[in-house]
């Protein structure tokens, strides 16, 4: 296994997530994987430890993490699962929980999730149910996980009916986001994560979106200072929203911008490598702005600006950017009907009054939704 690049242990910033007694820190910097043991012990004390990761991440970062945990008073052998969205199911959840119980974990055991969003979701859900709940730490290694899924306590596995339909709210005790880990990401994974970064600008921070328009190319090309700034600003946005609405009763639903559309396209492609989550979110955000413009809510120029920016960084912004497929409007709407955000039988959408002005609504005319999807699919067929 290759070890993660190290850096000075003090080279980090801290974003607090203020949730009263469940308050925790997001630490952002370099060398955090190699110094994870110190950060965990300083904040949470000496604890029995267990690690869950996937095979790809294990090859890159597990040695460095385990070396940093060498002084742990008790260590469960690392649990390594297959990489990919297919690992977010009941079979893998059972495998992880049974391995933990077999190793005789205690309620004081701290579970470390080393990996991207799949591992964070799977390990976090396992932590929420093992022994009726144990603590866990997120060590996200992808851009998407660092700016989104590792923060806020949403943990879940997928159902055959849809994405993340089986899960719980279980906040981590600490998040360690090592910017150096992003160097090992394939370009496609990095771009997929970038979609979630852009989301924060589109929700309520137009100046941040403008900053991204100026800096995205360099950020994606490898500029660590820009990556760190983007992760910090994204985490500050999410921490603020989560602190205001931990269990998504109100404002936290804004974080689902692009997801109602995106999850439908993910479901239609089988939650596999054909369409990554971040790619689906990018397409969903473009469609949400298109729908907003059609309904007279959003300036058409803003909808065009969103699509142009996503396209400029290599993300899908139209159905025609996806792999050709027999897309059907009825099937996509059916997938949306299984979305966990459905309320009183009505679809919930995050729409926009302009860049940085997203809002929540259940008042989307079904005819307008159908027309948007029909037109988008027809345009893709003509390409």
C-alpha positions in Angstrom: 0.0 0.0 0.0 1.1 3.5 -0.7 1.2 5.9 2.3 -0.5 9.3 2.3 1.7 12.4 1.9 2.5 13.9 5.3 2.6 17.6 6.3 3.1 19.6 9.5 0.5 18.3 12.0 -0.6 21.9 12.9 -1.4 22.9 9.3 -5.1 22.8 9.6 -8.3 24.9 10.0 -11.3 24.0 12.1 -15.0 24.5 11.3 -17.3 23.8 14.3 -20.7 22.1 13.9 -22.8 23.6 16.7 -25.2 21.0 17.9 -25.2 21.5 21.6 -24.0 18.4 23.4 -23.3 16.7 20.1 -21.1 19.5 18.8 -18.1 18.4 16.8 -15.3 19.8 14.7 -14.5 19.5 11.0 -10.7 19.7 10.7 -9.4 20.7 7.2 -5.8 20.6 6.2 -2.9 18.4 5.0 -1.4 15.4 6.7 -4.5 14.6 8.7 -4.6 10.9 7.8 -1.0 10.5 8.9 -1.8 12.3 12.2 -5.3 11.0 12.7 -4.4 9.2 15.9 -3.2 12.3 17.6 -6.2 14.4 16.5 -8.6 11.7 17.7 -6.9 11.2 21.0 -6.6 14.9 21.7 -10.3 15.5 21.1 -12.0 12.2 22.1 -9.5 10.5 24.5 -8.0 7.0 24.2 -10.6 4.7 22.9 -10.9 1.1 21.5 -10.9 1.6 17.7 -12.2 0.0 14.5 -11.8 1.1 10.9 -14.1 0.5 7.9 -12.8 1.3 4.4 -13.0 0.1 0.8 -10.4 -1.8 -1.2 -9.4 1.2 -3.3 -8.9 3.6 -0.4 -7.1 0.8 1.6 -4.4 0.6 -1.1 -3.8 4.4 -0.9 -4.3 5.4 2.7 -4.9 2.6 5.1 -1.2 2.1 6.0 -0.8 5.7 7.0 -4.0 5.7 9.1 -3.1 2.5 10.9 0.4 3.8 11.6 -1.1 6.8 13.2 -3.4 4.6 15.4 -0.6 2.3 16.5 -0.9 3.5 20.2 -4.6 2.5 20.4 -5.4 0.5 23.5 -7.5 -1.9 21.5 -7.8 -2.3 17.7 -10.3 -4.3 15.6 -8.7 -5.6 12.4 -9.6 -3.2 9.5 -12.9 -4.1 7.8 -12.4 -3.7 4.0 -15.4 -3.8 1.7 -15.7 -3.6 -2.1 -15.5 -0.1 -3.6 -18.6 1.4 -5.2 -22.3 2.2 -4.6 -23.2 -1.5 -4.6 -21.7 -1.7 -1.1 -24.5 0.4 0.3 -26.9 -2.4 0.9 -28.2 -4.7 3.6 -25.7 -7.4 2.8 -22.7 -5.2 3.4 -24.3 -3.5 6.4 -24.8 -7.0 8.0 -21.2 -7.9 7.1 -19.8 -4.8 8.8 -22.0 -5.1 11.9 -21.3 -8.8 12.4 -17.6 -8.2 12.1 -17.7 -5.6 14.7 -19.7 -7.8 17.1 -17.5 -10.7 16.4 -14.5 -8.6 17.4 -16.3 -7.9 20.7 -16.5 -4.2 20.4 -17.7 -2.2 23.4 -20.0 0.8 23.6 -16.8 2.9 24.0 -15.4 1.7 20.7 -14.9 4.4 18.1 -15.5 3.5 14.5 -13.5 5.3 11.9 -14.9 5.6 8.4 -12.0 6.0 5.9 -13.2 6.7 2.4 -15.7 8.5 0.3 -19.4 9.0 0.6 -20.3 5.3 0.3 -18.0 4.3 3.2 -19.2 7.3 5.3 -22.8 6.3 4.8 -22.3 2.6 5.3 -20.0 2.9 8.3 -22.0 5.7 9.9 -25.2 3.6 9.7 -23.4 0.6 11.1 -22.2 2.7 14.0 -25.7 3.9 14.6 -27.1 0.4 15.0 -24.2 -1.7 16.4 -24.8 -2.1 20.2 -27.6 0.4 19.7 -25.2 3.1 18.8 -21.4 3.7 19.0 -19.4 6.8 18.2 -17.7 7.3 14.8 -15.3 9.6 13.1 -15.4 10.5 9.4 -12.1 10.6 7.5 -13.4 11.5 4.0 -11.0 10.9 1.1 -13.1 12.3 -1.8 -14.1 15.9 -2.5 -17.8 15.0 -2.4 -17.4 13.4 1.0 -15.3 16.3 2.4 -17.8 19.0 1.4 -21.1 17.1 1.8 -21.7 13.6 3.0 -19.2 13.5 5.9 -20.9 16.4 7.6 -24.4 16.5 9.1 -25.0 13.0 10.4 -27.0 11.5 7.5 -26.2 7.8 7.3 -27.9 5.3 5.0 -27.9 2.4 2.6 -29.9 2.1 -0.6 -33.1 0.3 -1.3 -34.1 -1.2 -4.6 -36.7 1.5 -4.6 -34.2 4.4 -4.4 -31.1 6.0 -2.9 -30.5 6.4 0.8 -34.0 5.3 1.8 -32.9 3.2 4.8 -30.8 5.0 7.4 -30.6 7.2 10.4 -29.3 10.5 11.7 -26.1 9.8 13.6 -23.7 12.6 14.0 -19.9 11.9 13.8 -17.8 13.0 16.8 -15.1 14.4 14.5 -14.4 14.9 10.8 -10.8 14.9 9.5 -10.7 16.2 5.9 -7.2 15.7 4.5 -6.8 17.9 1.4 -3.7 15.8 0.3 -6.0 12.8 -0.2 -7.7 14.5 -3.1 -4.5 14.2 -5.2 -5.2 10.5 -5.6 -8.7 11.0 -7.0 -9.4 10.3 -10.7 -10.5 13.4 -12.6 -14.0 12.2 -13.0 -14.4 11.6 -9.2 -13.0 15.1 -8.5 -15.4 16.7 -10.9 -18.3 14.8 -9.4 -17.4 16.1 -6.0 -17.1 19.6 -7.4 -20.8 19.6 -8.2 -21.5 19.6 -4.5 -19.2 22.5 -4.0 -21.0 24.5 -6.7 -24.3 23.6 -4.9 -23.4 25.8 -1.9 -22.9 28.9 -4.1 -26.2 28.2 -5.9 -28.2 27.8 -2.7 -27.4 31.1 -0.9 -23.9 32.4 -1.7 -23.7 34.0 -5.1 -20.3 35.5 -4.4 -19.0 32.0 -3.7 -20.4 30.8 -7.0 -18.7 33.7 -8.8 -15.4 32.8 -7.0 -15.8 29.2 -8.3 -16.4 30.5 -11.9 -13.0 32.2 -11.6 -11.1 29.5 -9.8 -12.7 26.1 -10.8 -10.2 25.2 -13.5 -7.2 25.7 -11.2 -8.9 24.0 -8.3 -9.6 20.9 -10.4 -6.1 21.0 -11.9 -4.5 20.5 -8.4 -4.1 23.9 -6.6 -4.2 22.8 -3.0 -4.8 26.3 -1.6 -7.9 26.7 -3.7 -9.1 23.2 -2.8 -8.7 24.0 0.8 -10.6 27.2 0.5 -13.4 25.5 -1.4 -13.7 22.7 1.2 -13.6 25.2 4.1 -16.3 27.5 2.6 -18.5 24.5 1.7 -18.2 23.1 5.2 -19.0 26.4 6.8 -22.1 26.6 4.7 -23.2 23.1 5.5 -22.4 23.4 9.2 -24.5 26.6 9.4 -27.5 24.9 7.8 -27.2 21.7 9.8 -26.9 23.7 13.1 -30.2 25.5 12.2 -32.0 22.3 11.1 -30.4 19.0 12.1 -33.1 16.6 11.0 -34.2 18.4 7.8 -37.5 19.7 9.0 -37.1 23.0 7.2 -34.0 24.9 5.8 -31.7 21.8 5.6 -33.8 20.6 2.6 -32.1 23.3 0.6 -29.0 21.0 0.6 -31.1 18.8 -1.7 -30.8 21.2 -4.6 -30.5 19.0 -7.8 -31.1 15.8 -5.9 -34.8 15.2 -6.7 -33.9 15.2 -10.4 -30.5 13.6 -9.8 -31.6 10.6 -7.8 -34.2 9.8 -10.4 -31.5 9.6 -13.1 -29.3 7.6 -10.7 -32.1 5.1 -10.1 -32.7 4.7 -13.8 -29.0 3.9 -14.4 -28.9 1.5 -11.4 -26.8 3.5 -9.0 -23.6 2.4 -10.8 -20.6 3.8 -12.5 -22.6 4.9 -15.6 -23.7 8.0 -13.6 -21.9 9.1 -10.5 -23.8 10.8 -7.7 -22.1 14.2 -8.2 -22.7 14.0 -12.0 -26.4 13.3 -11.3 -26.6 16.3 -8.9 -24.9 18.6 -11.5 -27.6 17.6 -14.1 -30.3 18.0 -11.5 -29.1 21.5 -10.6 -29.2 22.5 -14.2 -32.7 21.0 -14.7 -33.9 22.7 -11.5 -32.7 26.1 -12.8 -34.3 25.3 -16.2 -37.6 24.5 -14.6 -37.4 27.7 -12.5 -36.8 29.7 -15.6 -39.8 28.0 -17.4 -42.0 28.9 -14.4 -40.9 32.5 -14.5 -39.1 32.3 -11.1 -35.5 32.5 -12.3 -33.9 34.8 -14.9 -33.1 32.7 -18.0 -29.6 34.1 -18.1 -28.9 32.6 -14.6 -30.1 29.2 -15.7 -27.8 29.5 -18.8 -24.9 30.6 -16.5 -25.4 27.5 -14.3 -25.4 25.2 -17.3 -22.4 26.9 -18.9 -20.3 26.6 -15.7 -21.1 23.0 -15.1 -20.3 22.2 -18.7 -17.0 24.1 -18.5 -15.7 21.8 -15.8 -16.8 18.7 -17.6 -20.0 17.9 -15.7 -23.3 17.0 -17.4 -25.8 19.9 -17.7 -28.2 18.4 -20.1 -29.6 14.9 -20.7 -27.7 14.8 -23.9 -24.5 14.9 -21.9 -25.3 11.4 -20.5 -24.6 8.1 -22.1 -27.4 7.4 -24.7 -30.3 5.5 -23.2 -34.0 5.1 -23.7 -35.0 7.7 -21.2 -38.7 7.8 -20.3 -40.4 10.7 -18.6 -42.9 8.5 -16.8 -40.1 6.3 -15.3 -38.1 9.3 -14.1 -41.2 10.8 -12.4 -42.0 7.4 -10.9 -38.5 7.4 -9.4 -39.1 10.8 -8.0 -42.3 9.6 -6.3 -40.2 7.2 -4.2 -38.0 10.0 -3.1 -37.8 10.4 0.7 -38.6 14.1 0.4 -42.1 13.4 -0.9 -44.6 15.0 1.6 -48.3 14.3 1.7 -47.9 12.7 -1.7 -46.4 15.8 -3.3 -43.0 16.0 -4.8 -40.6 18.4 -3.1 -38.3 20.4 -5.3 -35.5 22.9 -4.6 -36.0 25.7 -7.2 -34.3 29.0 -7.6 -35.2 32.7 -8.0 -31.6 33.3 -9.3 -28.1 32.3 -8.5 -27.8 32.1 -4.7 -31.5 32.3 -4.1 -32.8 28.7 -3.8 -36.0 27.9 -2.1 -38.2 24.8 -1.2 -41.5 24.2 -2.8 -44.1 21.5 -3.3 -46.1 23.5 -5.8 -44.5 22.4 -9.1 -47.2 21.8 -11.7 -46.8 18.2 -12.9 -47.4 19.4 -16.5 -44.4 21.7 -16.3 -42.2 19.0 -14.9 -43.3 16.6 -17.6 -42.8 19.1 -20.4 -39.3 19.9 -19.1 -38.3 16.2 -19.1 -40.0 15.5 -22.4 -38.1 18.4 -24.1 -34.8 17.5 -22.4 -35.1 13.8 -23.6 -36.1 14.9 -27.1 -33.2 17.2 -27.3 -30.9 14.4 -26.3 -32.3 12.1 -28.9 -31.5 14.7 -31.6 -27.8 14.8 -30.7 
